[in-house]
């Protein structure tokens, strides 16, 4: 398997940084807002159920956003310690094509496949 060139590393780092920056910019206005987007007022049971569903979806989306930010920060931190591009399970290099498709990838294809089968 080919090792990453400095040019490829620079491109991947830039891709990760841009994605992180975009997520942080999107998340800042949401973080400033307090409370849930839909308040439950005295209404019909269906209206209350709809409000709860919308609030649950908003909370789930916020959780996904936070998780994605953490994944990107983890990938960028691996540049600092020199472990970027190495599988966290087996220690082998992650393929360049996989990293170009998913720069935040933590596992090589073989280890990812095994993990998904578990």
Jmol script that loads the backbone (N, CA, C; Angstrom):
load data "model"
ATOM      1  N   UNK A   1       0.842  -1.175   0.000  1.00  0.00           N
ATOM      2  CA  UNK A   1       0.000   0.000   0.000  1.00  0.00           C
ATOM      3  C   UNK A   1       0.887   1.238   0.000  1.00  0.00           C
ATOM      4  N   UNK A   2       0.528   2.240  -0.763  1.00  0.00           N
ATOM      5  CA  UNK A   2       1.329   3.453  -0.864  1.00  0.00           C
ATOM      6  C   UNK A   2       1.220   4.280   0.406  1.00  0.00           C
ATOM      7  N   UNK A   3       2.326   4.920   0.767  1.00  0.00           N
ATOM      8  CA  UNK A   3       2.282   5.863   1.875  1.00  0.00           C
ATOM      9  C   UNK A   3       1.838   7.209   1.329  1.00  0.00           C
ATOM     10  N   UNK A   4       1.334   8.023   2.183  1.00  0.00           N
ATOM     11  CA  UNK A   4       0.831   9.328   1.774  1.00  0.00           C
ATOM     12  C   UNK A   4       1.988  10.280   1.498  1.00  0.00           C
ATOM     13  N   UNK A   5       1.854  11.038   0.424  1.00  0.00           N
ATOM     14  CA  UNK A   5       2.853  12.058   0.112  1.00  0.00           C
ATOM     15  C   UNK A   5       2.527  13.314   0.917  1.00  0.00           C
ATOM     16  N   UNK A   6       3.471  14.220   0.974  1.00  0.00           N
ATOM     17  CA  UNK A   6       3.244  15.486   1.684  1.00  0.00           C
ATOM     18  C   UNK A   6       2.085  16.256   1.044  1.00  0.00           C
ATOM     19  N   UNK A   7       1.991  16.193  -0.272  1.00  0.00           N
ATOM     20  CA  UNK A   7       0.902  16.870  -0.980  1.00  0.00           C
ATOM     21  C   UNK A   7      -0.446  16.269  -0.591  1.00  0.00           C
ATOM     22  N   UNK A   8      -0.530  14.944  -0.544  1.00  0.00           N
ATOM     23  CA  UNK A   8      -1.769  14.277  -0.156  1.00  0.00           C
ATOM     24  C   UNK A   8      -2.121  14.589   1.297  1.00  0.00           C
ATOM     25  N   UNK A   9      -1.123  14.573   2.162  1.00  0.00           N
ATOM     26  CA  UNK A   9      -1.366  14.909   3.573  1.00  0.00           C
ATOM     27  C   UNK A   9      -1.904  16.327   3.703  1.00  0.00           C
ATOM     28  N   UNK A  10      -1.316  17.251   2.951  1.00  0.00           N
ATOM     29  CA  UNK A  10      -1.780  18.639   2.987  1.00  0.00           C
ATOM     30  C   UNK A  10      -3.221  18.759   2.511  1.00  0.00           C
ATOM     31  N   UNK A  11      -3.541  18.051   1.430  1.00  0.00           N
ATOM     32  CA  UNK A  11      -4.900  18.079   0.902  1.00  0.00           C
ATOM     33  C   UNK A  11      -5.886  17.506   1.913  1.00  0.00           C
ATOM     34  N   UNK A  12      -5.552  16.372   2.501  1.00  0.00           N
ATOM     35  CA  UNK A  12      -6.446  15.732   3.478  1.00  0.00           C
ATOM     36  C   UNK A  12      -6.624  16.595   4.717  1.00  0.00           C
ATOM     37  N   UNK A  13      -5.551  17.191   5.183  1.00  0.00           N
ATOM     38  CA  UNK A  13      -5.640  18.072   6.354  1.00  0.00           C
ATOM     39  C   UNK A  13      -6.530  19.272   6.040  1.00  0.00           C
ATOM     40  N   UNK A  14      -6.376  19.817   4.851  1.00  0.00           N
ATOM     41  CA  UNK A  14      -7.197  20.947   4.427  1.00  0.00           C
ATOM     42  C   UNK A  14      -8.672  20.553   4.337  1.00  0.00           C
ATOM     43  N   UNK A  15      -8.949  19.382   3.786  1.00  0.00           N
ATOM     44  CA  UNK A  15     -10.331  18.901   3.690  1.00  0.00           C
ATOM     45  C   UNK A  15     -10.954  18.779   5.081  1.00  0.00           C
ATOM     46  N   UNK A  16     -10.209  18.188   6.003  1.00  0.00           N
ATOM     47  CA  UNK A  16     -10.719  18.019   7.372  1.00  0.00           C
ATOM     48  C   UNK A  16     -10.944  19.368   8.047  1.00  0.00           C
ATOM     49  N   UNK A  17      -9.994  20.271   7.894  1.00  0.00           N
ATOM     50  CA  UNK A  17     -10.108  21.590   8.520  1.00  0.00           C
ATOM     51  C   UNK A  17     -11.300  22.361   7.963  1.00  0.00           C
ATOM     52  N   UNK A  18     -11.513  22.281   6.659  1.00  0.00           N
ATOM     53  CA  UNK A  18     -12.654  22.981   6.050  1.00  0.00           C
ATOM     54  C   UNK A  18     -13.975  22.409   6.548  1.00  0.00           C
ATOM     55  N   UNK A  19     -14.058  21.093   6.628  1.00  0.00           N
ATOM     56  CA  UNK A  19     -15.292  20.473   7.129  1.00  0.00           C
ATOM     57  C   UNK A  19     -15.541  20.856   8.577  1.00  0.00           C
ATOM     58  N   UNK A  20     -14.486  20.844   9.393  1.00  0.00           N
ATOM     59  CA  UNK A  20     -14.632  21.225  10.798  1.00  0.00           C
ATOM     60  C   UNK A  20     -15.067  22.678  10.915  1.00  0.00           C
ATOM     61  N   UNK A  21     -14.435  23.550  10.149  1.00  0.00           N
ATOM     62  CA  UNK A  21     -14.782  24.967  10.183  1.00  0.00           C
ATOM     63  C   UNK A  21     -16.249  25.177   9.810  1.00  0.00           C
ATOM     64  N   UNK A  22     -16.704  24.479   8.776  1.00  0.00           N
ATOM     65  CA  UNK A  22     -18.102  24.607   8.355  1.00  0.00           C
ATOM     66  C   UNK A  22     -19.055  24.121   9.447  1.00  0.00           C
ATOM     67  N   UNK A  23     -18.716  23.007  10.083  1.00  0.00           N
ATOM     68  CA  UNK A  23     -19.575  22.488  11.157  1.00  0.00           C
ATOM     69  C   UNK A  23     -19.602  23.429  12.354  1.00  0.00           C
ATOM     70  N   UNK A  24     -18.466  23.989  12.689  1.00  0.00           N
ATOM     71  CA  UNK A  24     -18.403  24.896  13.834  1.00  0.00           C
ATOM     72  C   UNK A  24     -19.205  26.171  13.542  1.00  0.00           C
ATOM     73  N   UNK A  25     -19.074  26.686  12.320  1.00  0.00           N
ATOM     74  CA  UNK A  25     -19.834  27.890  11.950  1.00  0.00           C
ATOM     75  C   UNK A  25     -21.336  27.638  12.010  1.00  0.00           C
ATOM     76  N   UNK A  26     -21.770  26.474  11.547  1.00  0.00           N
ATOM     77  CA  UNK A  26     -23.194  26.132  11.571  1.00  0.00           C
ATOM     78  C   UNK A  26     -23.661  25.938  13.005  1.00  0.00           C
ATOM     79  N   UNK A  27     -22.812  25.359  13.834  1.00  0.00           N
ATOM     80  CA  UNK A  27     -23.189  25.054  15.205  1.00  0.00           C
ATOM     81  C   UNK A  27     -23.212  26.244  16.136  1.00  0.00           C
ATOM     82  N   UNK A  28     -22.470  27.301  15.810  1.00  0.00           N
ATOM     83  CA  UNK A  28     -22.402  28.457  16.710  1.00  0.00           C
ATOM     84  C   UNK A  28     -23.757  29.118  16.934  1.00  0.00           C
ATOM     85  N   UNK A  29     -24.541  29.428  15.881  1.00  0.00           N
ATOM     86  CA  UNK A  29     -25.854  30.033  16.142  1.00  0.00           C
ATOM     87  C   UNK A  29     -26.760  29.119  16.955  1.00  0.00           C
ATOM     88  N   UNK A  30     -26.713  27.824  16.687  1.00  0.00           N
ATOM     89  CA  UNK A  30     -27.560  26.882  17.427  1.00  0.00           C
ATOM     90  C   UNK A  30     -27.154  26.821  18.890  1.00  0.00           C
ATOM     91  N   UNK A  31     -25.855  26.919  19.156  1.00  0.00           N
ATOM     92  CA  UNK A  31     -25.383  26.856  20.535  1.00  0.00           C
ATOM     93  C   UNK A  31     -25.824  28.079  21.331  1.00  0.00           C
ATOM     94  N   UNK A  32     -25.968  29.212  20.658  1.00  0.00           N
ATOM     95  CA  UNK A  32     -26.387  30.431  21.354  1.00  0.00           C
ATOM     96  C   UNK A  32     -27.857  30.399  21.722  1.00  0.00           C
ATOM     97  N   UNK A  33     -28.641  29.674  20.926  1.00  0.00           N
ATOM     98  CA  UNK A  33     -30.065  29.579  21.223  1.00  0.00           C
ATOM     99  C   UNK A  33     -30.249  28.685  22.447  1.00  0.00           C
ATOM    100  N   UNK A  34     -31.108  29.092  23.316  1.00  0.00           N
ATOM    101  CA  UNK A  34     -31.337  28.257  24.494  1.00  0.00           C
ATOM    102  C   UNK A  34     -32.705  27.614  24.398  1.00  0.00           C
ATOM    103  N   UNK A  35     -32.824  26.481  25.023  1.00  0.00           N
ATOM    104  CA  UNK A  35     -34.096  25.797  25.048  1.00  0.00           C
ATOM    105  C   UNK A  35     -34.354  24.996  23.792  1.00  0.00           C
ATOM    106  N   UNK A  36     -35.503  24.378  23.780  1.00  0.00           N
ATOM    107  CA  UNK A  36     -35.910  23.560  22.650  1.00  0.00           C
ATOM    108  C   UNK A  36     -36.631  24.429  21.624  1.00  0.00           C
ATOM    109  N   UNK A  37     -36.602  24.025  20.357  1.00  0.00           N
ATOM    110  CA  UNK A  37     -37.186  24.867  19.316  1.00  0.00           C
ATOM    111  C   UNK A  37     -38.702  25.019  19.405  1.00  0.00           C
ATOM    112  N   UNK A  38     -39.377  24.011  19.931  1.00  0.00           N
ATOM    113  CA  UNK A  38     -40.835  24.062  20.023  1.00  0.00           C
ATOM    114  C   UNK A  38     -41.218  23.858  21.474  1.00  0.00           C
ATOM    115  N   UNK A  39     -41.893  24.845  22.037  1.00  0.00           N
ATOM    116  CA  UNK A  39     -42.319  24.685  23.428  1.00  0.00           C
ATOM    117  C   UNK A  39     -43.693  24.029  23.446  1.00  0.00           C
ATOM    118  N   UNK A  40     -43.845  23.203  24.451  1.00  0.00           N
ATOM    119  CA  UNK A  40     -45.126  22.507  24.582  1.00  0.00           C
ATOM    120  C   UNK A  40     -46.094  23.435  25.306  1.00  0.00           C
ATOM    121  N   UNK A  41     -47.118  23.804  24.596  1.00  0.00           N
ATOM    122  CA  UNK A  41     -48.164  24.632  25.192  1.00  0.00           C
ATOM    123  C   UNK A  41     -49.400  23.771  25.343  1.00  0.00           C
ATOM    124  N   UNK A  42     -50.359  24.310  26.041  1.00  0.00           N
ATOM    125  CA  UNK A  42     -51.580  23.545  26.202  1.00  0.00           C
ATOM    126  C   UNK A  42     -52.249  23.434  24.837  1.00  0.00           C
ATOM    127  N   UNK A  43     -52.273  22.239  24.347  1.00  0.00           N
ATOM    128  CA  UNK A  43     -52.826  21.993  23.008  1.00  0.00           C
ATOM    129  C   UNK A  43     -53.378  20.580  22.969  1.00  0.00           C
ATOM    130  N   UNK A  44     -53.779  20.189  21.793  1.00  0.00           N
ATOM    131  CA  UNK A  44     -54.320  18.849  21.636  1.00  0.00           C
ATOM    132  C   UNK A  44     -53.202  17.821  21.816  1.00  0.00           C
ATOM    133  N   UNK A  45     -53.542  16.580  22.129  1.00  0.00           N
ATOM    134  CA  UNK A  45     -52.520  15.542  22.277  1.00  0.00           C
ATOM    135  C   UNK A  45     -51.663  15.376  21.022  1.00  0.00           C
ATOM    136  N   UNK A  46     -52.256  15.546  19.851  1.00  0.00           N
ATOM    137  CA  UNK A  46     -51.483  15.428  18.616  1.00  0.00           C
ATOM    138  C   UNK A  46     -50.482  16.574  18.474  1.00  0.00           C
ATOM    139  N   UNK A  47     -50.877  17.776  18.855  1.00  0.00           N
ATOM    140  CA  UNK A  47     -49.959  18.913  18.791  1.00  0.00           C
ATOM    141  C   UNK A  47     -48.801  18.724  19.769  1.00  0.00           C
ATOM    142  N   UNK A  48     -49.094  18.214  20.949  1.00  0.00           N
ATOM    143  CA  UNK A  48     -48.029  17.963  21.932  1.00  0.00           C
ATOM    144  C   UNK A  48     -47.086  16.874  21.427  1.00  0.00           C
ATOM    145  N   UNK A  49     -47.637  15.830  20.799  1.00  0.00           N
ATOM    146  CA  UNK A  49     -46.806  14.758  20.254  1.00  0.00           C
ATOM    147  C   UNK A  49     -45.911  15.287  19.136  1.00  0.00           C
ATOM    148  N   UNK A  50     -46.455  16.157  18.310  1.00  0.00           N
ATOM    149  CA  UNK A  50     -45.659  16.753  17.230  1.00  0.00           C
ATOM    150  C   UNK A  50     -44.540  17.609  17.808  1.00  0.00           C
ATOM    151  N   UNK A  51     -44.846  18.394  18.824  1.00  0.00           N
ATOM    152  CA  UNK A  51     -43.830  19.243  19.455  1.00  0.00           C
ATOM    153  C   UNK A  51     -42.727  18.382  20.063  1.00  0.00           C
ATOM    154  N   UNK A  52     -43.101  17.298  20.742  1.00  0.00           N
ATOM    155  CA  UNK A  52     -42.093  16.409  21.332  1.00  0.00           C
ATOM    156  C   UNK A  52     -41.234  15.768  20.250  1.00  0.00           C
ATOM    157  N   UNK A  53     -41.849  15.348  19.156  1.00  0.00           N
ATOM    158  CA  UNK A  53     -41.099  14.749  18.058  1.00  0.00           C
ATOM    159  C   UNK A  53     -40.108  15.747  17.465  1.00  0.00           C
ATOM    160  N   UNK A  54     -40.543  16.965  17.220  1.00  0.00           N
ATOM    161  CA  UNK A  54     -39.639  17.989  16.681  1.00  0.00           C
ATOM    162  C   UNK A  54     -38.489  18.273  17.639  1.00  0.00           C
ATOM    163  N   UNK A  55     -38.768  18.325  18.909  1.00  0.00           N
ATOM    164  CA  UNK A  55     -37.711  18.551  19.902  1.00  0.00           C
ATOM    165  C   UNK A  55     -36.740  17.376  19.952  1.00  0.00           C
ATOM    166  N   UNK A  56     -37.273  16.156  19.883  1.00  0.00           N
ATOM    167  CA  UNK A  56     -36.401  14.971  19.871  1.00  0.00           C
ATOM    168  C   UNK A  56     -35.497  14.967  18.643  1.00  0.00           C
ATOM    169  N   UNK A  57     -36.051  15.309  17.492  1.00  0.00           N
ATOM    170  CA  UNK A  57     -35.252  15.363  16.268  1.00  0.00           C
ATOM    171  C   UNK A  57     -34.170  16.437  16.356  1.00  0.00           C
ATOM    172  N   UNK A  58     -34.501  17.554  16.955  1.00  0.00           N
ATOM    173  CA  UNK A  58     -33.521  18.634  17.120  1.00  0.00           C
ATOM    174  C   UNK A  58     -32.386  18.196  18.035  1.00  0.00           C
ATOM    175  N   UNK A  59     -32.732  17.529  19.133  1.00  0.00           N
ATOM    176  CA  UNK A  59     -31.708  17.048  20.057  1.00  0.00           C
ATOM    177  C   UNK A  59     -30.835  15.983  19.406  1.00  0.00           C
ATOM    178  N   UNK A  60     -31.435  15.111  18.611  1.00  0.00           N
ATOM    179  CA  UNK A  60     -30.666  14.080  17.916  1.00  0.00           C
ATOM    180  C   UNK A  60     -29.709  14.708  16.903  1.00  0.00           C
ATOM    181  N   UNK A  61     -30.182  15.699  16.169  1.00  0.00           N
ATOM    182  CA  UNK A  61     -29.327  16.381  15.194  1.00  0.00           C
ATOM    183  C   UNK A  61     -28.171  17.084  15.895  1.00  0.00           C
ATOM    184  N   UNK A  62     -28.430  17.677  17.045  1.00  0.00           N
ATOM    185  CA  UNK A  62     -27.355  18.337  17.803  1.00  0.00           C
ATOM    186  C   UNK A  62     -26.321  17.319  18.262  1.00  0.00           C
ATOM    187  N   UNK A  63     -26.786  16.149  18.680  1.00  0.00           N
ATOM    188  CA  UNK A  63     -25.865  15.092  19.093  1.00  0.00           C
ATOM    189  C   UNK A  63     -25.012  14.609  17.936  1.00  0.00           C
ATOM    190  N   UNK A  64     -25.613  14.460  16.769  1.00  0.00           N
ATOM    191  CA  UNK A  64     -24.866  14.048  15.581  1.00  0.00           C
ATOM    192  C   UNK A  64     -23.841  15.110  15.196  1.00  0.00           C
ATOM    193  N   UNK A  65     -24.223  16.360  15.295  1.00  0.00           N
ATOM    194  CA  UNK A  65     -23.320  17.461  14.984  1.00  0.00           C
ATOM    195  C   UNK A  65     -22.113  17.432  15.911  1.00  0.00           C
ATOM    196  N   UNK A  66     -22.359  17.273  17.194  1.00  0.00           N
ATOM    197  CA  UNK A  66     -21.280  17.217  18.179  1.00  0.00           C
ATOM    198  C   UNK A  66     -20.358  16.032  17.919  1.00  0.00           C
ATOM    199  N   UNK A  67     -20.937  14.891  17.607  1.00  0.00           N
ATOM    200  CA  UNK A  67     -20.135  13.700  17.334  1.00  0.00           C
ATOM    201  C   UNK A  67     -19.261  13.899  16.106  1.00  0.00           C
ATOM    202  N   UNK A  68     -19.797  14.514  15.059  1.00  0.00           N
ATOM    203  CA  UNK A  68     -19.018  14.746  13.838  1.00  0.00           C
ATOM    204  C   UNK A  68     -17.868  15.721  14.103  1.00  0.00           C
ATOM    205  N   UNK A  69     -18.117  16.739  14.902  1.00  0.00           N
ATOM    206  CA  UNK A  69     -17.048  17.688  15.262  1.00  0.00           C
ATOM    207  C   UNK A  69     -15.934  16.949  16.002  1.00  0.00           C
ATOM    208  N   UNK A  70     -16.297  16.062  16.918  1.00  0.00           N
ATOM    209  CA  UNK A  70     -15.292  15.296  17.668  1.00  0.00           C
ATOM    210  C   UNK A  70     -14.488  14.384  16.753  1.00  0.00           C
ATOM    211  N   UNK A  71     -15.149  13.743  15.794  1.00  0.00           N
ATOM    212  CA  UNK A  71     -14.453  12.862  14.849  1.00  0.00           C
ATOM    213  C   UNK A  71     -13.437  13.652  14.034  1.00  0.00           C
ATOM    214  N   UNK A  72     -13.837  14.823  13.551  1.00  0.00           N
ATOM    215  CA  UNK A  72     -12.929  15.649  12.752  1.00  0.00           C
ATOM    216  C   UNK A  72     -11.764  16.171  13.595  1.00  0.00           C
ATOM    217  N   UNK A  73     -12.036  16.564  14.817  1.00  0.00           N
ATOM    218  CA  UNK A  73     -10.946  17.030  15.698  1.00  0.00           C
ATOM    219  C   UNK A  73      -9.970  15.894  16.000  1.00  0.00           C
ATOM    220  N   UNK A  74     -10.498  14.693  16.174  1.00  0.00           N
ATOM    221  CA  UNK A  74      -9.644  13.526  16.423  1.00  0.00           C
ATOM    222  C   UNK A  74      -8.738  13.275  15.219  1.00  0.00           C
ATOM    223  N   UNK A  75      -9.316  13.340  14.024  1.00  0.00           N
ATOM    224  CA  UNK A  75      -8.520  13.115  12.808  1.00  0.00           C
ATOM    225  C   UNK A  75      -7.434  14.181  12.669  1.00  0.00           C
ATOM    226  N   UNK A  76      -7.763  15.429  12.938  1.00  0.00           N
ATOM    227  CA  UNK A  76      -6.769  16.504  12.838  1.00  0.00           C
ATOM    228  C   UNK A  76      -5.674  16.350  13.901  1.00  0.00           C
ATOM    229  N   UNK A  77      -6.038  15.861  15.075  1.00  0.00           N
ATOM    230  CA  UNK A  77      -5.043  15.647  16.135  1.00  0.00           C
ATOM    231  C   UNK A  77      -4.038  14.572  15.740  1.00  0.00           C
ATOM    232  N   UNK A  78      -4.482  13.621  14.911  1.00  0.00           N
ATOM    233  CA  UNK A  78      -3.577  12.559  14.483  1.00  0.00           C
ATOM    234  C   UNK A  78      -2.457  13.097  13.584  1.00  0.00           C
ATOM    235  N   UNK A  79      -2.672  14.225  12.940  1.00  0.00           N
ATOM    236  CA  UNK A  79      -1.602  14.860  12.167  1.00  0.00           C
ATOM    237  C   UNK A  79      -0.493  15.309  13.115  1.00  0.00           C
ATOM    238  N   UNK A  80      -0.888  15.799  14.280  1.00  0.00           N
ATOM    239  CA  UNK A  80       0.079  16.312  15.246  1.00  0.00           C
ATOM    240  C   UNK A  80       0.983  15.217  15.802  1.00  0.00           C
ATOM    241  N   UNK A  81       0.420  14.032  16.046  1.00  0.00           N
ATOM    242  CA  UNK A  81       1.250  12.965  16.621  1.00  0.00           C
ATOM    243  C   UNK A  81       1.823  12.024  15.560  1.00  0.00           C
ATOM    244  N   UNK A  82       1.543  12.337  14.286  1.00  0.00           N
ATOM    245  CA  UNK A  82       2.132  11.555  13.204  1.00  0.00           C
ATOM    246  C   UNK A  82       1.442  10.241  12.912  1.00  0.00           C
ATOM    247  N   UNK A  83       0.279  10.014  13.488  1.00  0.00           N
ATOM    248  CA  UNK A  83      -0.408   8.739  13.278  1.00  0.00           C
ATOM    249  C   UNK A  83      -1.514   8.816  12.237  1.00  0.00           C
ATOM    250  N   UNK A  84      -1.679   9.972  11.595  1.00  0.00           N
ATOM    251  CA  UNK A  84      -2.734  10.082  10.591  1.00  0.00           C
ATOM    252  C   UNK A  84      -2.457   9.118   9.439  1.00  0.00           C
ATOM    253  N   UNK A  85      -3.522   8.458   8.991  1.00  0.00           N
ATOM    254  CA  UNK A  85      -3.398   7.531   7.873  1.00  0.00           C
ATOM    255  C   UNK A  85      -3.078   6.106   8.272  1.00  0.00           C
ATOM    256  N   UNK A  86      -2.944   5.871   9.572  1.00  0.00           N
ATOM    257  CA  UNK A  86      -2.674   4.529  10.074  1.00  0.00           C
ATOM    258  C   UNK A  86      -3.941   3.990  10.742  1.00  0.00           C
ATOM    259  N   UNK A  87      -4.231   2.716  10.493  1.00  0.00           N
ATOM    260  CA  UNK A  87      -5.399   2.071  11.079  1.00  0.00           C
ATOM    261  C   UNK A  87      -5.237   2.010  12.601  1.00  0.00           C
ATOM    262  N   UNK A  88      -6.258   2.410  13.315  1.00  0.00           N
ATOM    263  CA  UNK A  88      -6.206   2.394  14.775  1.00  0.00           C
ATOM    264  C   UNK A  88      -6.317   0.991  15.346  1.00  0.00           C
ATOM    265  N   UNK A  89      -6.717   0.033  14.537  1.00  0.00           N
ATOM    266  CA  UNK A  89      -6.852  -1.333  15.034  1.00  0.00           C
ATOM    267  C   UNK A  89      -5.611  -2.178  14.729  1.00  0.00           C
ATOM    268  N   UNK A  90      -5.201  -2.208  13.466  1.00  0.00           N
ATOM    269  CA  UNK A  90      -4.097  -3.101  13.087  1.00  0.00           C
ATOM    270  C   UNK A  90      -2.772  -2.371  12.874  1.00  0.00           C
ATOM    271  N   UNK A  91      -2.807  -1.052  12.792  1.00  0.00           N
ATOM    272  CA  UNK A  91      -1.584  -0.270  12.628  1.00  0.00           C
ATOM    273  C   UNK A  91      -1.066  -0.177  11.202  1.00  0.00           C
ATOM    274  N   UNK A  92      -1.772  -0.787  10.255  1.00  0.00           N
ATOM    275  CA  UNK A  92      -1.360  -0.727   8.852  1.00  0.00           C
ATOM    276  C   UNK A  92      -1.850   0.573   8.216  1.00  0.00           C
ATOM    277  N   UNK A  93      -1.204   1.003   7.141  1.00  0.00           N
ATOM    278  CA  UNK A  93      -1.660   2.226   6.463  1.00  0.00           C
ATOM    279  C   UNK A  93      -3.071   2.062   5.901  1.00  0.00           C
ATOM    280  N   UNK A  94      -3.840   3.127   6.004  1.00  0.00           N
ATOM    281  CA  UNK A  94      -5.164   3.173   5.397  1.00  0.00           C
ATOM    282  C   UNK A  94      -4.955   3.603   3.950  1.00  0.00           C
ATOM    283  N   UNK A  95      -5.644   2.985   3.035  1.00  0.00           N
ATOM    284  CA  UNK A  95      -5.482   3.287   1.614  1.00  0.00           C
ATOM    285  C   UNK A  95      -5.768   4.742   1.281  1.00  0.00           C
ATOM    286  N   UNK A  96      -4.992   5.267   0.353  1.00  0.00           N
ATOM    287  CA  UNK A  96      -5.143   6.656  -0.065  1.00  0.00           C
ATOM    288  C   UNK A  96      -6.544   6.907  -0.599  1.00  0.00           C
ATOM    289  N   UNK A  97      -7.066   5.987  -1.397  1.00  0.00           N
ATOM    290  CA  UNK A  97      -8.401   6.190  -1.970  1.00  0.00           C
ATOM    291  C   UNK A  97      -9.460   6.251  -0.870  1.00  0.00           C
ATOM    292  N   UNK A  98      -9.299   5.440   0.174  1.00  0.00           N
ATOM    293  CA  UNK A  98     -10.248   5.487   1.300  1.00  0.00           C
ATOM    294  C   UNK A  98     -10.157   6.834   2.014  1.00  0.00           C
ATOM    295  N   UNK A  99      -8.942   7.301   2.246  1.00  0.00           N
ATOM    296  CA  UNK A  99      -8.778   8.580   2.936  1.00  0.00           C
ATOM    297  C   UNK A  99      -9.294   9.746   2.101  1.00  0.00           C
ATOM    298  N   UNK A 100      -9.135   9.676   0.793  1.00  0.00           N
ATOM    299  CA  UNK A 100      -9.666  10.739  -0.054  1.00  0.00           C
ATOM    300  C   UNK A 100     -11.191  10.753  -0.019  1.00  0.00           C
ATOM    301  N   UNK A 101     -11.798   9.579   0.103  1.00  0.00           N
ATOM    302  CA  UNK A 101     -13.259   9.486   0.194  1.00  0.00           C
ATOM    303  C   UNK A 101     -13.754   9.840   1.588  1.00  0.00           C
ATOM    304  N   UNK A 102     -13.015   9.387   2.611  1.00  0.00           N
ATOM    305  CA  UNK A 102     -13.387   9.631   4.003  1.00  0.00           C
ATOM    306  C   UNK A 102     -12.137  10.023   4.786  1.00  0.00           C
ATOM    307  N   UNK A 103     -11.760  11.288   4.729  1.00  0.00           N
ATOM    308  CA  UNK A 103     -10.511  11.694   5.378  1.00  0.00           C
ATOM    309  C   UNK A 103     -10.486  11.456   6.886  1.00  0.00           C
ATOM    310  N   UNK A 104     -11.644  11.275   7.486  1.00  0.00           N
ATOM    311  CA  UNK A 104     -11.709  11.039   8.932  1.00  0.00           C
ATOM    312  C   UNK A 104     -11.632   9.560   9.277  1.00  0.00           C
ATOM    313  N   UNK A 105     -11.448   8.691   8.289  1.00  0.00           N
ATOM    314  CA  UNK A 105     -11.418   7.240   8.516  1.00  0.00           C
ATOM    315  C   UNK A 105     -10.385   6.869   9.572  1.00  0.00           C
ATOM    316  N   UNK A 106     -10.794   6.010  10.497  1.00  0.00           N
ATOM    317  CA  UNK A 106      -9.914   5.563  11.576  1.00  0.00           C
ATOM    318  C   UNK A 106      -9.403   4.147  11.346  1.00  0.00           C
ATOM    319  N   UNK A 107     -10.100   3.406  10.485  1.00  0.00           N
ATOM    320  CA  UNK A 107      -9.776   2.008  10.257  1.00  0.00           C
ATOM    321  C   UNK A 107      -9.542   1.753   8.772  1.00  0.00           C
ATOM    322  N   UNK A 108      -8.680   0.786   8.481  1.00  0.00           N
ATOM    323  CA  UNK A 108      -8.497   0.349   7.100  1.00  0.00           C
ATOM    324  C   UNK A 108      -9.753  -0.410   6.671  1.00  0.00           C
ATOM    325  N   UNK A 109      -9.858  -0.700   5.404  1.00  0.00           N
ATOM    326  CA  UNK A 109     -11.044  -1.389   4.882  1.00  0.00           C
ATOM    327  C   UNK A 109     -11.262  -2.736   5.574  1.00  0.00           C
ATOM    328  N   UNK A 110     -10.191  -3.519   5.736  1.00  0.00           N
ATOM    329  CA  UNK A 110     -10.332  -4.851   6.342  1.00  0.00           C
ATOM    330  C   UNK A 110     -10.850  -4.748   7.773  1.00  0.00           C
ATOM    331  N   UNK A 111     -10.285  -3.850   8.574  1.00  0.00           N
ATOM    332  CA  UNK A 111     -10.724  -3.701   9.966  1.00  0.00           C
ATOM    333  C   UNK A 111     -12.122  -3.091  10.046  1.00  0.00           C
ATOM    334  N   UNK A 112     -12.442  -2.155   9.151  1.00  0.00           N
ATOM    335  CA  UNK A 112     -13.780  -1.570   9.127  1.00  0.00           C
ATOM    336  C   UNK A 112     -14.823  -2.631   8.793  1.00  0.00           C
ATOM    337  N   UNK A 113     -14.502  -3.494   7.834  1.00  0.00           N
ATOM    338  CA  UNK A 113     -15.409  -4.575   7.456  1.00  0.00           C
ATOM    339  C   UNK A 113     -15.649  -5.511   8.634  1.00  0.00           C
ATOM    340  N   UNK A 114     -14.567  -5.873   9.343  1.00  0.00           N
ATOM    341  CA  UNK A 114     -14.734  -6.730  10.523  1.00  0.00           C
ATOM    342  C   UNK A 114     -15.560  -6.055  11.591  1.00  0.00           C
ATOM    343  N   UNK A 115     -15.332  -4.768  11.798  1.00  0.00           N
ATOM    344  CA  UNK A 115     -16.086  -4.027  12.818  1.00  0.00           C
ATOM    345  C   UNK A 115     -17.572  -3.966  12.479  1.00  0.00           C
ATOM    346  N   UNK A 116     -17.882  -3.820  11.202  1.00  0.00           N
ATOM    347  CA  UNK A 116     -19.299  -3.738  10.802  1.00  0.00           C
ATOM    348  C   UNK A 116     -19.992  -5.088  10.916  1.00  0.00           C
ATOM    349  N   UNK A 117     -19.244  -6.165  10.825  1.00  0.00           N
ATOM    350  CA  UNK A 117     -19.844  -7.501  10.937  1.00  0.00           C
ATOM    351  C   UNK A 117     -20.145  -7.854  12.379  1.00  0.00           C
ATOM    352  N   UNK A 118     -19.469  -7.209  13.331  1.00  0.00           N
ATOM    353  CA  UNK A 118     -19.695  -7.500  14.754  1.00  0.00           C
ATOM    354  C   UNK A 118     -21.007  -6.996  15.225  1.00  0.00           C
TER     355      UNK A 118
END
end "model"
wireframe off; spacefill off
backbone 0.3
color backbone group
